[in-house]
Amino acid sequence: MGGFSTPRLLAQGMLRTFTKPQLPIRSVPQWTRLFSQSRALSAGDDSSVSGGGAMTQLVMNVMGKAQNPNISGDALASDLNLVEEEEDEPYHFHIYSHKHNTHVTFTNPKRDALISLSCGNLGFKKSNRKHYDSAYQLGAYVIDKMHQKGLTNKVKKLEVVLRGFGPGREAVVKVLMGNEGKLLRDKIVKVSDATRLKIGGTRSKRKRRL
């Protein structure tokens, strides 16, 4: 090996150790660029409100409200637009029919009773309250009451809740499907059954034998 070759190899080795390898340039995430552009916000520069300044201002507001114990979580969520839009609760048309009587109750979305009548309120006495005709007249009378009070125009959605398996169940449904309920029929969005089922409990009464 010549006299000039040894220093040349040493110099090349030293250059390799001091030179940094060139890495591929990675794209900077968007949130990093937004925060890097928000330095002028603390200096009072109005031009920084757009972009990263708006991001920093939002974070500062959220952190300030989160540390304040007087602000509820619902208010904080509404500021961040995290509150989901709740669907409008429908009005309810309850039909409770058993073997002795029929009850019809019309409630608002908060479940407050607006109209609550039974066959006895129409003048039917004793065993006459359990028949199909009395329940049909009750359903027609309740719908007529709704028209008189102007409740039909307020109803956008209506839910029919059935309970019990008496003869009045089919009678009131017949009223809703007939000419009397033509203004309410198109607004019905749901029909549910709320009949109570006995699970366990005390011993049932002895059935009557004829």
trRosetta pair geometry for C-beta under 8 A, 3 or more apart (Angstrom, degrees):
i j d omega theta_ij theta_ji phi_ij phi_ji
1 5 5.0 -119 -176 72 91 134
1 6 6.3 91 137 -55 127 89
2 5 4.8 102 57 -8 83 105
3 6 7.2 -53 -165 20 32 104
4 7 6.6 -59 -160 42 46 101
4 8 6.2 45 150 -23 73 115
5 8 5.7 -63 -151 38 33 114
5 9 6.4 31 157 -19 70 105
6 9 6.1 -56 -149 35 30 107
6 10 6.5 27 155 -16 64 108
7 10 5.6 -57 -147 40 36 112
7 11 6.2 38 156 -23 69 105
8 11 5.8 -53 -148 34 30 111
8 12 6.6 30 153 -18 63 104
9 12 5.8 -54 -150 35 33 110
9 13 6.5 33 153 -18 65 105
10 13 5.7 -55 -150 36 34 111
10 14 6.4 32 154 -18 66 105
11 14 5.8 -53 -147 36 33 110
11 15 6.4 35 153 -21 64 105
12 15 5.7 -53 -149 34 33 113
12 16 6.6 37 152 -24 64 102
13 16 5.7 -51 -152 29 34 113
13 17 6.8 29 153 -17 64 103
14 17 5.9 -56 -153 34 36 108
14 18 6.4 17 158 -7 69 111
15 18 6.2 -66 -143 45 31 99
15 19 5.9 24 164 -19 70 114
16 19 6.3 -58 -136 36 24 105
28 32 5.2 -112 175 80 96 125
28 33 5.5 107 116 -55 120 98
29 32 4.7 93 65 4 86 104
29 33 7.2 -158 95 -5 47 85
30 33 5.8 -56 -152 37 36 109
30 34 6.4 38 151 -22 68 104
31 34 5.5 -50 -147 33 37 114
31 35 6.5 29 157 -13 67 104
31 55 7.5 171 -144 -162 74 156
32 35 6.1 -59 -148 41 31 103
32 36 6.1 29 155 -19 66 111
33 36 5.6 -56 -141 39 32 112
33 37 6.3 26 160 -16 65 110
33 52 7.1 -130 126 -68 55 120
34 37 6.1 -63 -150 38 27 106
34 38 6.7 29 153 -30 61 112
34 51 6.0 -159 -131 166 77 74
34 52 3.8 161 179 -98 54 80
34 55 4.6 59 152 8 127 157
35 38 5.6 -57 -149 25 36 118
35 52 5.6 -174 -67 -152 15 118
35 55 6.6 -92 -72 100 65 133
35 56 6.6 114 -123 -70 68 99
36 39 7.3 -17 180 -26 41 102
36 52 6.6 -118 55 -106 43 164
37 40 7.9 -34 166 16 57 99
37 48 6.9 -179 145 -143 80 93
37 51 5.3 -40 104 128 142 129
37 52 3.6 145 70 13 91 137
37 53 7.3 -82 117 -30 87 72
38 41 5.0 -9 -179 -8 81 123
38 48 6.0 121 -134 173 50 118
38 51 7.5 -158 -69 108 81 86
38 52 3.5 -126 -45 131 91 103
38 53 4.8 158 -125 -78 85 47
38 55 6.4 -110 -63 63 144 94
38 56 4.0 142 172 -18 153 135
39 42 6.9 -49 -178 26 48 103
39 43 7.6 34 137 -5 69 110
39 48 7.7 -123 60 -131 42 153
40 43 5.2 -60 -157 44 55 113
40 45 3.8 -31 159 41 113 138
40 47 7.0 -14 112 70 147 86
40 48 4.0 173 78 -51 104 144
40 53 7.0 -51 72 -80 85 118
41 44 8.0 60 176 -58 32 18
41 45 6.9 -85 -81 52 28 83
41 48 4.8 -129 -64 106 70 134
41 49 7.5 110 -108 -80 97 51
41 52 7.9 -126 -30 112 121 85
41 53 4.5 155 -76 -130 113 93
41 56 5.4 -171 27 81 164 139
41 57 6.7 -149 -151 -56 145 89
45 48 4.8 73 92 -5 103 109
45 53 7.9 -123 86 -93 89 145
46 49 6.0 -19 -173 -15 56 113
47 50 7.3 -47 177 29 51 98
47 53 8.0 143 107 -11 41 154
48 51 7.3 -82 -163 62 54 100
48 52 6.9 -46 -173 74 91 85
48 53 3.5 129 137 -63 77 136
49 53 4.5 -92 -100 106 19 132
49 54 5.7 63 168 -63 59 80
49 57 7.0 8 -137 -16 74 148
50 53 6.4 39 42 47 28 108
50 54 6.1 7 -128 -23 23 116
51 54 6.5 129 56 19 24 98
51 55 7.4 -50 139 -3 43 103
52 55 5.2 -53 -151 36 43 115
52 56 6.2 39 154 -18 73 103
53 56 5.8 -54 -146 38 32 107
53 57 6.1 33 156 -19 66 108
54 57 5.7 -53 -143 38 30 113
54 58 6.4 35 156 -22 63 105
55 58 5.8 -56 -153 33 29 111
55 59 6.6 26 153 -16 64 106
56 59 5.7 -54 -148 37 34 110
56 60 6.2 34 154 -19 67 106
57 60 5.7 -53 -146 37 31 111
57 61 6.4 31 155 -19 64 105
58 61 5.8 -56 -149 36 30 110
58 62 6.3 27 155 -17 65 107
59 62 5.8 -57 -147 38 31 109
59 63 6.2 27 158 -16 66 108
60 63 5.9 -56 -144 40 29 108
60 64 6.2 29 157 -20 64 109
61 64 5.8 -57 -148 37 29 111
61 65 6.3 20 159 -12 65 109
61 79 7.7 -132 136 156 121 140
62 65 6.0 -61 -146 42 29 104
62 66 6.0 30 156 -23 66 110
62 76 7.3 91 -141 -161 75 106
62 79 7.9 178 -95 104 76 125
62 80 7.0 54 -103 -77 116 116
63 66 5.6 -53 -140 35 30 112
63 67 6.5 25 160 -16 63 107
64 67 6.2 -61 -152 36 28 105
64 68 6.7 27 152 -23 63 108
65 68 5.5 -54 -148 30 38 113
65 71 5.0 -66 -168 82 88 166
65 75 7.9 -130 -175 108 130 102
65 76 5.4 159 129 -106 127 103
65 79 7.1 75 42 44 177 160
66 71 8.0 -81 -80 77 21 124
66 76 6.7 82 -81 -130 68 151
68 71 4.7 60 93 5 110 108
71 75 5.4 -112 -170 77 86 129
71 76 6.0 94 141 -53 115 97
72 75 5.0 98 60 7 81 99
72 76 7.1 -146 99 -1 45 88
73 76 5.5 -56 -148 40 38 111
73 77 6.1 38 154 -21 70 106
74 77 5.7 -54 -145 38 31 110
74 78 6.4 32 155 -21 64 104
74 83 7.3 55 -161 -90 75 123
75 78 5.7 -53 -148 34 32 110
75 79 6.6 35 153 -20 63 102
76 79 5.8 -52 -153 32 34 112
76 80 6.6 18 154 -6 65 109
77 80 5.9 -64 -148 46 34 102
77 82 4.3 -90 -164 68 84 110
77 83 5.2 107 126 -57 105 82
78 81 7.4 34 -174 -78 35 32
78 82 7.6 -95 -66 46 22 71
78 83 5.0 3 -92 -14 68 133
88 109 7.2 -87 174 -106 73 152
88 156 6.7 -1 120 80 150 132
88 157 6.3 140 102 15 108 132
89 109 3.6 118 92 -159 107 112
89 110 7.7 107 86 -58 146 42
89 157 8.0 -159 132 75 26 125
90 109 6.6 153 81 -99 13 91
90 156 7.6 -125 -121 81 73 73
90 157 3.5 -95 -107 114 100 103
90 158 5.6 -173 176 -83 118 11
90 159 4.6 119 90 -21 131 96
90 189 5.8 -157 -79 42 152 121
90 190 6.9 166 34 27 155 109
91 106 7.1 8 168 -174 114 85
91 107 6.8 171 -166 87 70 53
91 108 6.1 -46 -116 -131 86 35
91 109 6.3 -70 -77 -56 50 66
91 154 8.0 97 -56 107 141 93
91 155 4.9 -68 17 -123 145 100
91 157 6.8 156 18 87 71 58
91 158 5.1 -25 69 -108 94 69
91 159 7.1 -179 87 23 43 73
92 105 7.9 3 110 106 97 88
92 106 7.3 165 88 -154 57 43
92 107 4.5 -5 59 57 103 101
92 109 8.0 126 -15 -100 89 36
92 111 7.0 17 20 -108 141 65
92 158 7.6 154 -92 -160 19 62
92 159 5.1 -25 -108 70 68 97
92 160 8.0 147 -161 -95 57 19
92 161 5.7 8 -169 -6 105 120
93 104 7.5 -14 -176 -166 80 92
93 105 7.9 162 -159 84 37 49
93 106 5.7 -6 -109 -107 67 77
93 158 6.0 25 -13 -178 113 108
93 159 7.0 -180 23 87 74 45
93 160 4.9 -26 70 -108 106 65
93 161 6.9 166 78 21 48 73
93 176 7.7 120 127 -92 157 135
93 184 7.7 77 -56 175 154 143
94 103 7.6 -14 116 114 102 92
94 104 6.9 156 85 -156 64 42
94 105 4.2 -6 57 60 116 94
94 106 7.5 -156 23 -72 76 30
94 107 6.8 40 -11 -3 111 109
94 161 4.7 -21 -107 70 68 110
94 163 7.0 0 -170 6 91 115
94 194 7.9 -36 -135 38 97 140
95 102 7.4 -17 -169 -170 80 99
95 103 7.8 154 -159 84 35 56
95 104 5.8 -4 -106 -106 65 77
95 139 7.9 8 -111 -95 115 108
95 160 7.0 7 -1 -174 113 90
95 161 7.0 171 24 86 68 56
95 162 5.3 -16 67 -112 106 61
95 163 6.8 170 88 29 56 70
95 168 7.3 -160 -179 127 101 95
95 169 6.3 117 133 -125 123 59
95 172 4.8 -176 -127 82 132 150
95 173 7.3 -105 11 -51 178 78
96 102 7.1 157 87 -160 55 50
96 103 4.2 -7 63 60 105 102
96 104 7.7 -164 27 -71 71 33
96 105 7.4 24 0 3 109 105
96 163 4.6 -14 -109 73 73 113
96 164 5.6 78 -168 7 57 126
97 101 8.0 -144 -140 106 50 43
97 102 4.6 -2 -109 -115 83 89
97 103 7.6 -161 -70 29 45 61
97 135 6.6 33 -116 -125 120 144
97 162 7.9 -29 18 -162 103 81
97 163 7.3 150 24 84 60 60
97 164 4.5 -165 71 94 56 120
97 165 7.2 -128 92 71 101 4
97 166 3.6 -137 149 54 90 104
97 167 7.0 -137 175 59 130 36
97 168 3.7 -166 -122 70 121 96
97 169 4.2 -141 46 -51 147 74
97 171 7.9 142 -109 35 147 98
97 172 7.3 -161 -57 7 127 121
98 101 6.5 17 57 51 87 63
98 102 7.8 -178 28 -83 52 50
98 164 4.7 -93 -70 -149 65 145
98 166 4.7 107 160 -47 4 130
99 130 6.1 14 159 -147 47 129
99 166 5.3 -158 -69 -110 37 103
100 129 6.6 27 157 90 62 109
100 130 5.2 -68 -145 -83 24 115
100 166 7.8 -89 23 -117 38 144
101 118 5.6 16 169 -176 120 122
101 119 5.6 -151 -152 33 80 110
101 120 6.7 -20 -134 -26 129 99
101 129 4.6 -10 -106 138 80 123
101 130 6.3 -63 -61 -83 37 68
101 166 7.9 -8 68 169 28 174
101 168 7.7 -9 147 -12 33 152
102 118 6.5 159 85 -152 48 74
102 119 5.4 73 47 -32 85 110
102 129 7.4 -163 16 166 73 83
102 130 7.8 131 -23 -127 86 39
102 134 7.2 157 28 107 118 93
102 135 4.1 66 13 -110 166 103
102 138 5.9 168 94 53 117 158
102 166 6.3 -152 -82 93 87 135
102 167 7.9 -87 -61 78 123 67
102 168 3.0 -145 -92 -175 138 173
102 169 7.9 -154 -122 -46 113 47
102 171 7.3 -58 -104 60 169 124
102 172 6.9 176 176 -37 136 121
103 116 7.3 2 -176 -170 101 81
103 117 7.5 174 -150 94 61 36
103 118 4.6 -32 -99 -94 72 95
104 115 7.7 -12 116 117 90 100
104 116 7.6 -177 94 -142 50 41
104 117 5.9 -10 61 64 90 80
104 118 7.4 160 18 -90 66 43
104 138 5.8 158 1 144 127 109
104 139 6.2 154 -79 -95 156 61
104 142 4.8 -94 112 -50 140 161
104 172 6.2 171 -89 -124 121 145
105 113 5.5 -58 -166 -128 109 107
105 115 7.0 174 -149 93 43 59
105 116 4.4 10 -113 -110 89 84
105 117 7.9 166 -81 22 53 50
106 113 7.4 99 72 -157 47 63
106 114 5.2 -55 100 63 92 100
106 115 4.3 23 39 49 110 98
106 116 7.6 -144 28 -64 60 54
106 142 6.5 155 -28 177 119 116
106 146 6.5 -163 -135 -82 176 116
106 151 7.2 90 141 136 143 157
107 110 7.9 -124 165 73 99 52
107 111 5.2 8 164 -147 142 38
107 112 6.0 151 -156 70 88 32
107 113 5.3 -50 -95 -94 87 46
107 114 6.3 156 -114 4 28 85
108 111 7.3 -77 70 -7 62 14
108 112 5.2 -4 37 54 106 89
108 114 5.9 95 -38 -41 88 116
113 116 4.7 2 -179 -42 134 120
114 149 7.7 172 165 113 116 160
114 151 6.5 126 141 -110 152 150
115 142 5.8 140 131 -150 137 91
115 145 5.5 132 -127 110 146 136
115 146 6.7 -99 -6 -69 154 80
115 149 7.8 -169 -61 14 118 152
115 151 7.8 -129 -18 10 121 166
117 121 4.6 -104 -155 54 91 149
117 122 7.4 76 167 -41 121 88
117 138 6.4 -171 112 -158 109 98
117 141 6.9 -93 106 102 159 117
117 142 5.9 -163 43 -84 124 99
117 145 7.7 136 -16 -5 142 160
118 121 5.6 112 54 -2 61 98
118 129 7.3 23 149 -161 100 125
118 138 7.1 -26 -175 -134 25 142
119 122 5.8 -57 -161 33 45 111
119 124 4.6 -33 155 50 98 136
119 128 7.7 -156 149 114 126 73
119 129 4.0 146 93 -148 128 84
119 130 7.8 -162 54 -51 161 28
119 134 4.4 52 -144 151 130 118
119 135 6.4 -56 -74 -76 121 56
119 137 7.9 86 -127 71 85 99
119 138 5.3 -79 -85 -61 68 134
119 168 7.5 -122 -47 -96 124 143
120 123 8.0 128 -175 -11 36 8
120 124 6.1 -95 -94 67 38 79
120 125 7.5 75 -128 -96 78 40
120 129 5.6 -7 -60 -104 74 139
122 134 7.0 168 71 -161 134 86
122 137 6.0 136 178 117 164 116
122 138 6.0 -125 -23 -87 142 77
122 141 6.1 -174 -95 -12 121 167
124 128 4.3 -140 -166 107 95 103
124 129 4.5 140 115 -82 121 68
124 134 4.7 39 -80 -134 163 135
125 128 5.7 46 57 35 52 117
125 129 7.3 -121 104 -37 5 97
126 129 7.0 178 88 1 19 99
127 130 6.1 -47 -168 20 56 112
128 131 6.3 -40 -165 5 49 116
128 134 6.1 128 150 -63 75 143
129 134 5.7 -142 -139 130 34 160
130 134 7.4 59 42 49 18 134
130 166 7.0 -108 -157 -168 82 125
130 167 6.9 85 160 36 70 116
130 168 7.8 -110 -160 -32 43 106
131 134 4.9 95 63 7 85 101
131 135 7.2 -154 97 -2 47 88
131 167 6.6 -43 -168 90 28 146
132 135 6.0 -64 -155 40 32 108
132 136 6.3 34 151 -23 68 107
132 167 4.6 -91 -75 157 77 122
132 168 7.1 -174 -119 -81 44 49
132 170 7.4 -27 -131 76 106 99
132 171 4.9 170 -163 -75 71 125
133 136 5.5 -52 -147 33 34 113
133 137 6.5 31 156 -15 66 104
133 171 7.6 -142 -68 -133 14 141
134 137 5.9 -54 -150 38 32 109
134 138 6.4 38 149 -24 63 105
134 168 7.6 -53 87 -93 81 109
135 138 5.4 -50 -148 33 35 117
135 139 6.6 36 155 -19 65 101
135 166 7.8 167 -75 115 152 109
135 167 6.4 177 10 108 145 80
135 168 3.0 -166 -116 -122 149 90
135 169 8.0 -27 172 -6 156 28
135 171 3.8 106 98 75 111 145
135 172 5.8 -85 162 -42 100 85
136 139 6.0 -52 -151 33 32 108
136 140 6.6 27 153 -12 64 107
136 171 4.3 -104 -62 -175 74 109
136 172 7.4 -154 -100 -70 41 45
136 174 6.6 -32 -114 75 101 119
136 175 6.1 159 -151 -59 65 108
137 140 5.8 -56 -147 41 34 110
137 141 6.1 35 154 -23 67 108
138 141 5.7 -57 -145 36 29 111
138 142 6.4 29 157 -20 65 104
138 168 7.2 0 49 -148 134 123
138 171 8.0 69 46 114 97 123
138 172 7.0 -46 87 -88 97 103
139 142 5.9 -53 -147 33 31 109
139 143 6.6 26 157 -14 64 106
139 171 6.5 -178 -5 126 132 83
139 172 3.8 166 -81 -126 131 73
139 174 7.7 128 68 65 160 71
139 175 3.5 166 119 27 131 160
139 176 7.1 -90 -178 -36 130 74
139 180 7.3 120 124 97 92 147
140 143 6.0 -57 -148 39 31 108
140 144 6.3 33 153 -19 65 108
140 175 5.4 -137 -59 -137 69 129
140 180 5.0 -107 -120 -118 82 164
141 144 5.6 -55 -148 38 31 113
141 145 6.4 38 151 -24 64 103
142 145 5.5 -50 -150 32 34 115
142 146 6.6 37 149 -21 63 101
143 146 5.5 -48 -152 31 36 115
143 147 6.8 39 149 -19 64 100
143 175 6.6 -167 -12 152 137 119
143 176 7.9 172 -74 -90 136 62
143 180 5.1 112 80 157 153 106
143 181 5.9 -108 -114 -84 153 73
143 184 6.9 -115 -130 -4 111 139
144 147 5.6 -49 -152 33 37 113
144 148 6.5 37 150 -20 66 104
144 180 7.6 -59 -50 -154 81 112
145 148 5.7 -54 -149 35 33 112
145 149 6.4 18 158 -6 67 110
146 149 6.2 -64 -144 46 28 101
146 151 4.4 -86 -157 63 80 113
146 152 5.2 99 137 -53 104 85
146 184 7.8 38 103 -65 156 130
147 150 7.7 33 -179 -72 29 30
147 151 7.9 -75 -53 44 20 76
147 152 5.5 10 -93 -13 59 134
147 183 7.7 102 -90 47 101 152
150 153 5.8 -36 -175 30 76 111
150 154 6.9 77 134 -20 78 103
151 154 5.5 -59 -154 37 46 113
151 155 6.5 50 152 -32 74 101
152 155 6.0 -52 -153 22 33 111
152 183 5.2 26 -174 124 133 135
152 184 6.6 -98 -134 -66 96 89
155 158 5.4 26 179 -64 128 104
155 184 6.8 8 92 -120 151 86
155 187 5.5 90 128 149 106 161
156 187 6.6 -171 161 -146 20 116
157 187 6.1 -162 -118 177 23 88
157 189 4.8 -18 -157 -2 101 134
158 184 5.9 4 11 -169 171 95
158 187 4.6 71 5 116 108 100
158 188 5.0 -52 81 -93 100 55
158 189 6.7 137 56 10 47 78
159 188 7.4 115 -99 -150 25 69
159 189 6.5 -46 -77 63 73 83
159 190 4.4 -10 -121 69 94 101
159 191 7.4 -179 -164 -81 63 31
159 192 6.6 7 177 8 109 107
160 173 7.7 93 174 -106 149 85
160 176 7.0 25 -100 -121 143 174
160 188 5.9 -3 -17 -138 108 119
160 190 7.4 -169 31 98 64 55
160 191 4.7 -8 65 -115 104 77
160 192 7.4 165 87 27 55 61
161 192 5.4 -14 -113 70 70 94
161 193 7.8 149 -163 -102 57 17
161 194 5.2 14 -178 -5 104 124
162 169 6.0 67 -157 -147 112 105
162 173 7.7 2 -93 -65 124 117
162 191 7.1 26 -11 -179 109 89
162 192 7.2 -171 26 95 75 44
162 193 5.0 -29 71 -110 99 67
162 194 6.9 160 76 23 43 73
162 195 7.2 -19 116 -42 81 92
163 193 7.3 139 -84 -168 47 57
163 194 4.6 -38 -81 77 101 89
163 195 5.3 157 -145 -80 56 56
163 196 7.4 33 -156 -13 106 78
164 169 6.3 -158 95 -66 78 117
164 195 6.0 163 -48 -111 27 96
165 169 6.1 -44 -136 -8 32 154
165 195 6.9 32 -37 -115 87 145
166 169 5.8 134 63 -18 59 93
167 170 6.7 -57 -168 38 49 99
167 171 6.4 47 142 -23 74 115
168 171 5.0 -59 -142 40 44 118
168 172 6.0 38 165 -18 79 103
169 172 6.9 -63 -154 34 20 99
169 173 6.7 14 153 -10 58 113
170 173 5.6 -60 -147 43 34 113
170 174 6.2 43 152 -28 67 104
171 174 5.6 -53 -154 30 29 115
171 175 6.9 32 147 -21 62 100
172 175 5.4 -45 -154 28 40 115
172 176 6.8 40 149 -17 65 100
173 176 5.7 -52 -151 36 37 111
173 177 6.3 26 153 -9 67 110
174 177 5.9 -62 -144 46 31 104
174 178 6.0 35 154 -30 65 113
175 178 5.6 -58 -142 31 28 114
175 180 5.2 -34 -172 65 84 131
175 181 5.8 103 134 -28 65 116
176 180 7.7 -64 -84 85 25 92
176 181 3.8 136 -144 -123 40 179
176 184 6.5 -78 -143 90 88 118
176 185 6.3 137 166 -88 78 84
176 188 7.6 72 174 -59 130 144
177 181 6.5 14 -14 62 18 128
177 185 6.8 96 -112 -110 41 126
178 181 6.2 84 56 24 61 91
178 182 7.9 -73 114 -46 41 81
179 182 5.9 -18 -158 -30 41 116
181 184 4.8 -64 -165 53 83 105
181 185 5.2 101 129 -51 93 91
182 185 5.8 -36 -134 11 30 119
183 186 7.8 -62 -172 27 26 98
183 187 7.9 6 144 -2 56 118
184 187 5.6 -72 -158 43 49 110
184 188 6.8 64 149 -45 78 92
185 188 6.2 -39 -160 1 36 114
188 191 6.8 26 172 -57 121 90
198 201 5.6 -78 -169 26 101 139
198 204 7.8 110 111 -80 164 106
